[in-house]
Amino acid sequence: MIRVLVVDDSVTMRTLVSALLKEDPEIEVAGVAPDGRVGLAKFGQLRPDVVTLDVEMPAMDGLATLKAIRQEDPTAVVIMCSSLTRRGASTTFDALAAGAADYVAKPEGVHAEQALQEFGSELIAKVKAYAHKKHPAAATATGAVKLAPPKTKQKIQIVAVACSTGGPNALAAFVPALPKDFPLPVVLVQHMPPLFTQLLAERLDATCAVKVREGVEGTVIEPGTVYIAPGGHHMETVRDGTAIRLHMHDGPQENCCRPAADVLFRSTVRCFGGGVLGVVLTGMGQDGMLGAREIHAAGGQVLAQDEASSVVWGMPRAVAEAGLAQAVLPLQELGKEVVRRVQKNG
């Protein structure tokens, strides 16, 4: 059983989160706490596998509580529960930098059934993913990884990246590997709600040599800049004469996602043919696999993160087991490999 401690100053949210977690037979709610101080004391008593921690609390807020928990146990798995506000998003990114494993965004209306279902599904999936990562069970059989054969060399003209669960921390390692003079544009989908993608771009921009921006309708993409799809909108590249612009739209979800990596990947193939280097990082599900198939079929290249360094080896696994990846690499090597391949451009 995965033992979870729920810390939230709202009685309603404590009850809701506990009820949602208890729906999964693998999860036990070991305890609840109404604030950070009580949560810290209960953490010491209960030693749970995972802590869900409210971001905004009086007296001792989520960030302070996280730091105290991590000081007591540097391996503690803490998932932040954030409000959909700029302040909540900003504090969440501070928490990720301070060692939080991940976050979930609270539903805006606790009585909206679909929002509750999505919140519960995401919370349970992340609790289980991080608990299993910390205490791996016996290995389960997986399909064979079949590396794609080398392609006829085509000049890489754009890098397209996909990530989901574990993505913010993965991007904090991947993007800084790109040098200031990186000669290509990078387009990126990270499954996140609005506000969070904007904050993600701002945080990465402050710590990376390349420029990082949230995608804006009609922007002409430029070398040395990373464009992150805005939460709630698909992002595509479209050709406009000799320029390539970004286009946002609210089309149907794909793989239960908007933005979706498959939408972005397909659009890069339409604009650049085989000149696309796709990179699929940690994440649940299979978003990016169908788009990677189109990149591969057009003569482009695809890289995938390996299982050991992924929080969830879902998206990269789908690509790897389909035989679409030319290399499956640890996170710390992926950025360097992108730079190496781009430098070898003919």
Secondary structure, 3 states (H helix, E strand, C coil): CEEEEEECCCHHHHHHHHHHHHCCCCEEEEEEECCHHHHHHHHHHHCCCEEEEECCCCCCCHHHHHHHHHHHCCCCEEEEEECCCHHHHHHHHHHHHCCCCEEEECCCCCCCHHHHHHHHHHHHHHHHHHHHHHCCCCCCCCCCCCCCCCCCCCCCCEEEEEECCCHHHHHHHHHHHCCCCCCCCEEEEECCCCCHHHHHHHHHHHHCCCEEEECCCCCECCCCEEEECCCCCEEEEEEECCEEEEEEECCCCECCECCCHHHHHHHHHHHHCCCEEEEECCECCCCCHHHHHHHHHCCCEEEEECCCCCCCECHHHHHHHCCCCCEEECHHHHHHHHHHHHHCCC
